[in-house]
Amino acid sequence: GYWRLDDNAPLFAQLMDAHGRGLQPSVLRQALAEAPPGTARLLVMQHLPGAEWSVDVACERGHTLAAVARRKLGTRQRLEADGPAIVIARDAVERFRLSGLVNVQLKGAEPGEADLRLLEINTRISGGLLYTALSGINLPWWAIGNSLRLIEPSASPIGPSRVVAPVSDARTVDGGS
């Protein structure tokens, strides 16, 4: 979980609303001042109000075989075969020489689709991988077929920039993230 620092968060709501996740900075400062030495370990990150993407990638030793981005739009997702999320995911796969089925999470620093930031790289299959099948690209097949040398890595199914398909119900994708 996370807490969002909010100068206007009501103190009573901080105590009673476990899902609100708003915390006054002064409360955080006081808690940190009272923490036993060595116990206050925090990961701090800026709030990113933009859109969120989850990119599923089949790859081998840093080479992207196939990738499908899922742009999250509330309870819907939009599948994309190209665009900035795919480019960043490909760069991450190449940089870390990843293999298998991986998932790259991104979020926009601004409302809309601009200025994407890399949140995390999961070197495992994502919970939403099943939705990528609606794109017509079978990522598990690309990963397995490549590892068994049944396909040529250069035969990527990704074509020109296009939106592939909408996914109408994404409430359970990636554990609700």
C-alpha positions, 0 to 999 in steps of 0.5 A: 500500500501507499500513503498520499501526502495531503496538507488538507487530509482531515485527522479523523479521516486519517484514523478512521478511513483505512482506504483513504490513504491521505496523510498530513505531512506533519503527521508523517514528520512526527511519526518519523521523529518518534520511530526507533533508530533504523526502523523508518525505511521509506520509498518515496515517489512523486504522485503520477496523475496520468494514465497507467500502462501494463506492457506484457513482453515475450523476450529473449536475452534482451530482444523483444519478440512480441509485446502488447500494451494494456492502457488502463482506463478505469474498468476498461483497458485498451490494447496497443501494439505500438506507442511510447509504452511499447518503446520504453518496455523494449528499452527496459528489456534490452537494457536488462537483457531479459528473457521469458514473459515479463511485464513492465508497468508505466504511468504518466507524470501528467494527465493524459498520455504524456511523459511516461515513467517506468514504475517496475519490471516484473520478471514474471507473467502478469495477471492480465496476460490473458487479455493480450490474447484479444490482440491476436498475439499469443505471447505465451506461444511466442515465448515457448515457441522461441525457447523451443526454436520453433519460430524465428526471433525476427518474425515478430507479429508486431506491425505498424502502429495500431490499436488492437482491441478494447477489453471491457472488464479489467477489474481483476487485472494485476490484482486491481493495480 
